Amino acid sequence: MSGPADHGPLVVGGSGIHSFDETHPSQMPTALEAGTLNVPGLAGLGAGVEWILSQGVEALHEKETALTRLFYEKIVHAPGVKIYGSFDETDRAPIVSLNFGDEDAARAADILWEDYGICVRAGAHCAPSSTKPSAPWSRGWCGSASPIRTQRPRCSEPPRRSVSWPRRADMRRKRQYIVLSFASTARAMGWEKECAARGIPGRLIPLPSEITAGCGLGWRMLPEDWQAWQSQLNDAGYDAATPVEQ
C-alpha cells in the first residue's frame, strides 16, 4: 500500500521472490514487484472468471467440496497422518493441509511427486509467518481439490507405484544429497535453466526445513554428481551447498 512520496509505503510485506522474508526487497528490479501490473496474470484471471461463470459457481463449489470430503474421509484415519484444521465446518475452502507424523514437509512433498506423481505444495506459501515453529501447520503441506479432477485418474498409464497410502515404516529410505540454496526464486529458476542447457544433473525441490534461505526452492544433486560438477559450477549463482538426508 503506497503513501505520500515523502513518507514511503504505509504497509509492507513479503513477496514471491524472497519467500521467507517479512519485508519487501529493496533491490532492483524486485523492488518494483508490488507496483508493477501483472498483465499476463490479469489476462489469465479474466479467462478463468469467464470459465467459472460458464460452468456455474455453485456447481463447481459442490464438486470441489465433494472431492475434498472424499479425500479427507479416506486419509483421516491413516496411520501417522496429521490433519490441520477442522472439517466440522460446512463452509470451508476445498484444501486439506496435512503431513506424515513429524516428517519434513519438503521431503513428504518430494516423495509424493517423485514416487506417486502427486503434486502438492510445501514451503513458505509466500506467507513467512505461517512457517514459524509456533504455527501448528509449519511442517505441513497442502493439496486442493480442483473442478477438473475426478475420483479416478483419466490417464490410461498405470501409476509409478501401487497407490496405497505410505505408512511411516514404508517411507523411502533416506540417503545423502547436496542441496544448493538461493537468495531468490529468480535465481533458482535461472539455475534450473542453466543446468538444463548444460546437462547438469539434479532438480528443483522444496527447500528442506533444516536449510535457511531467501527462497523456498533448492537444487538437489547426488554427492557424486556434485563432486564431478563442482569445479565447473559458478558459485556466485547459489548461496550455499548443504549436505542433507532425504
C-alpha positions as CSV (number, residue, x, y, z in Angstrom):
1,M,0.0,0.0,0.0
2,S,1.6,3.3,-1.1
3,G,1.6,6.6,0.8
4,P,2.8,10.1,0.1
5,A,6.2,10.2,-1.6
6,D,7.9,11.7,1.4
7,H,6.5,9.1,3.8
8,G,7.1,5.9,1.9
9,P,4.8,2.9,1.9
10,L,2.2,2.6,4.7
11,V,2.1,-1.1,4.8
12,V,4.9,-3.5,3.8
13,G,5.1,-7.3,3.5
14,G,6.9,-10.2,1.9
15,S,7.0,-11.2,-1.7
16,G,7.1,-14.1,-4.0
17,I,10.8,-13.6,-4.6
18,H,12.1,-13.8,-1.1
19,S,9.6,-16.3,0.3
20,F,10.8,-16.3,3.9
21,D,11.4,-12.5,4.4
22,E,8.7,-10.5,6.1
23,T,9.7,-7.2,4.4
24,H,9.7,-6.3,0.8
25,P,13.0,-6.5,-1.0
26,S,14.8,-3.2,-1.8
27,Q,17.0,-4.5,-4.6
28,M,16.0,-3.7,-8.2
29,P,14.1,-4.9,-10.1
30,T,12.3,-6.9,-7.4
31,A,11.6,-3.7,-5.5
32,L,9.1,-2.9,-8.3
33,E,7.1,-6.1,-7.8
34,A,4.4,-4.6,-5.7
35,G,3.7,-1.8,-8.1
36,T,4.1,-3.4,-11.5
37,L,0.9,-4.6,-13.1
38,N,0.8,-8.3,-13.8
39,V,-0.6,-8.1,-17.3
40,P,-0.4,-11.8,-18.2
41,G,-1.9,-12.6,-14.8
42,L,-4.8,-10.2,-15.4
43,A,-5.5,-11.8,-18.8
44,G,-5.4,-15.3,-17.2
45,L,-7.7,-14.1,-14.4
46,G,-10.2,-12.8,-16.9
47,A,-10.2,-16.1,-18.8
48,G,-10.5,-18.0,-15.6
49,V,-13.5,-15.9,-14.4
50,E,-15.2,-16.4,-17.7
51,W,-14.8,-20.2,-17.5
52,I,-16.1,-20.3,-13.9
53,L,-19.2,-18.3,-14.8
54,S,-19.8,-20.6,-17.8
55,Q,-19.7,-23.7,-15.5
56,G,-21.6,-22.2,-12.6
57,V,-20.1,-21.2,-9.3
58,E,-22.5,-23.3,-7.2
59,A,-21.9,-26.4,-9.3
60,L,-18.1,-26.0,-9.1
61,H,-18.2,-25.5,-5.4
62,E,-20.4,-28.6,-4.9
63,K,-17.9,-30.7,-6.9
64,E,-14.8,-29.4,-5.1
65,T,-16.4,-29.8,-1.7
66,A,-17.4,-33.4,-2.5
67,L,-13.8,-34.3,-3.7
68,T,-12.3,-32.6,-0.6
69,R,-14.6,-34.6,1.7
70,L,-13.9,-37.8,-0.1
71,F,-10.1,-37.3,0.2
72,Y,-10.4,-36.3,3.9
73,E,-12.5,-39.4,4.8
74,K,-10.1,-41.7,3.1
75,I,-7.0,-40.2,4.7
76,V,-8.1,-39.0,8.2
77,H,-7.6,-42.5,9.8
78,A,-4.4,-43.4,8.0
79,P,-1.6,-44.3,10.5
80,G,0.6,-41.4,11.4
81,V,-1.2,-38.8,9.3
82,K,-1.7,-35.3,10.9
83,I,-4.6,-33.2,9.6
84,Y,-4.5,-29.5,10.2
85,G,-7.8,-27.6,10.6
86,S,-11.4,-28.6,11.4
87,F,-13.6,-30.4,8.9
88,D,-16.7,-29.9,11.1
89,E,-17.3,-26.6,9.4
90,T,-19.5,-26.8,6.3
91,D,-18.3,-23.5,4.8
92,R,-14.6,-24.1,4.1
93,A,-12.2,-23.9,1.2
94,P,-11.5,-27.2,-0.7
95,I,-8.0,-27.5,0.8
96,V,-6.6,-30.2,3.0
97,S,-3.4,-29.4,5.0
98,L,-1.6,-32.5,6.4
99,N,1.6,-34.3,7.0
100,F,3.0,-37.7,7.8
101,G,3.8,-37.5,11.5
102,D,6.8,-35.3,12.1
103,E,8.2,-35.8,8.6
104,D,9.8,-32.8,7.0
105,A,7.1,-31.3,4.7
106,A,9.6,-30.8,1.9
107,R,10.6,-34.4,1.9
108,A,7.0,-35.6,2.1
109,A,6.0,-33.4,-0.9
110,D,9.1,-34.7,-2.8
111,I,8.2,-38.3,-2.2
112,L,4.6,-37.8,-3.3
113,W,5.7,-36.2,-6.6
114,E,8.7,-38.5,-7.4
115,D,7.1,-41.8,-6.4
116,Y,3.4,-41.3,-6.9
117,G,3.0,-38.5,-9.4
118,I,1.0,-36.4,-6.9
119,C,1.7,-32.7,-6.9
120,V,1.3,-30.8,-3.6
121,R,2.6,-27.5,-2.3
122,A,5.2,-27.3,0.5
123,G,7.3,-24.4,1.6
124,A,6.6,-20.8,2.8
125,H,3.5,-20.4,0.7
126,C,4.5,-16.7,0.3
127,A,3.4,-16.3,4.0
128,P,6.6,-16.5,6.1
129,S,4.8,-16.2,9.4
130,S,2.9,-19.4,8.8
131,T,6.1,-21.4,8.7
132,K,7.4,-20.3,12.1
133,P,7.8,-23.1,14.6
134,S,4.9,-21.6,16.7
135,A,2.5,-22.2,13.9
136,P,1.0,-25.8,14.3
137,W,0.9,-26.3,10.5
138,S,4.5,-25.1,10.0
139,R,5.7,-28.5,8.9
140,G,2.7,-29.3,6.7
141,W,1.9,-29.3,3.1
142,C,-1.4,-28.8,1.4
143,G,-3.4,-30.1,-1.5
144,S,-6.5,-28.6,-3.0
145,A,-9.5,-30.1,-4.9
146,S,-10.0,-28.9,-8.5
147,P,-13.2,-29.0,-10.5
148,I,-11.3,-30.7,-13.4
149,R,-10.2,-33.6,-11.1
150,T,-12.3,-36.7,-10.8
151,Q,-12.4,-39.6,-8.3
152,R,-10.4,-41.8,-10.7
153,P,-7.5,-40.7,-12.9
154,R,-8.3,-40.4,-16.5
155,C,-4.9,-41.4,-17.8
156,S,-4.5,-44.9,-19.2
157,E,-1.0,-45.4,-18.0
158,P,-0.5,-47.2,-14.6
159,P,0.8,-45.2,-11.7
160,R,4.5,-45.3,-11.0
161,R,3.9,-47.4,-7.9
162,S,0.9,-49.1,-6.3
163,V,-1.1,-46.2,-4.8
164,S,-1.5,-47.3,-1.3
165,W,-1.0,-44.6,1.3
166,P,2.6,-44.8,2.5
167,R,2.9,-45.6,6.2
168,R,5.8,-44.2,8.3
169,A,7.6,-47.5,8.1
170,D,7.2,-47.6,4.3
171,M,8.6,-44.2,3.7
172,R,11.5,-44.1,1.2
173,R,14.8,-44.9,2.8
174,K,16.8,-41.7,3.3
175,R,20.1,-41.1,1.6
176,Q,22.6,-38.2,1.3
177,Y,22.2,-35.4,-1.2
178,I,23.7,-32.0,-1.7
179,V,21.2,-29.2,-1.8
180,L,22.0,-25.8,-3.2
181,S,20.1,-22.8,-1.8
182,F,19.3,-19.5,-3.4
183,A,18.6,-15.9,-2.4
184,S,15.6,-15.6,-4.6
185,T,13.1,-17.5,-6.8
186,A,14.5,-15.8,-9.8
187,R,18.0,-17.2,-9.1
188,A,16.6,-20.7,-8.5
189,M,14.7,-20.6,-11.8
190,G,17.8,-19.3,-13.6
191,W,19.9,-22.0,-12.2
192,E,17.4,-24.7,-13.4
193,K,17.5,-23.2,-16.9
194,E,21.3,-23.2,-17.0
195,C,21.5,-26.8,-15.7
196,A,19.1,-28.0,-18.3
197,A,21.1,-26.3,-21.0
198,R,24.4,-27.8,-19.8
199,G,23.1,-31.2,-18.9
200,I,23.9,-30.8,-15.2
201,P,22.1,-33.5,-13.1
202,G,19.7,-32.6,-10.4
203,R,16.3,-31.0,-10.0
204,L,14.5,-28.3,-8.0
205,I,12.8,-29.4,-4.8
206,P,11.0,-27.7,-1.9
207,L,13.8,-26.4,0.4
208,P,14.3,-28.8,3.4
209,S,13.4,-27.3,6.7
210,E,17.0,-27.5,8.1
211,I,18.2,-25.0,5.5
212,T,17.5,-21.3,5.8
213,A,17.5,-19.2,2.7
214,G,15.6,-16.4,1.0
215,C,13.9,-18.8,-1.5
216,G,11.8,-21.8,-0.8
217,L,13.4,-23.8,-3.6
218,G,16.6,-25.8,-3.7
219,W,18.6,-27.7,-6.3
220,R,19.2,-31.3,-5.2
221,M,22.2,-33.3,-6.5
222,L,23.7,-36.7,-5.7
223,P,27.0,-36.3,-3.8
224,E,28.9,-38.0,-6.7
225,D,27.3,-35.6,-9.2
226,W,28.3,-32.7,-7.0
227,Q,31.9,-33.8,-6.9
228,A,32.0,-34.3,-10.6
229,W,30.5,-30.9,-11.4
230,Q,31.5,-28.6,-8.5
231,S,34.6,-27.2,-10.2
232,Q,32.6,-26.3,-13.3
233,L,29.7,-24.5,-11.4
234,N,29.6,-20.8,-10.9
235,D,29.4,-20.5,-7.1
236,A,28.0,-17.0,-7.4
237,G,24.8,-18.5,-8.7
238,Y,23.8,-20.1,-5.4
239,D,24.1,-19.2,-1.7
240,A,25.3,-22.4,-0.1
241,A,25.7,-26.1,-0.7
242,T,24.4,-28.2,2.2
243,P,24.6,-32.0,2.8
244,V,21.0,-33.2,3.5
245,E,19.5,-36.6,4.2
246,Q,16.2,-37.1,2.3
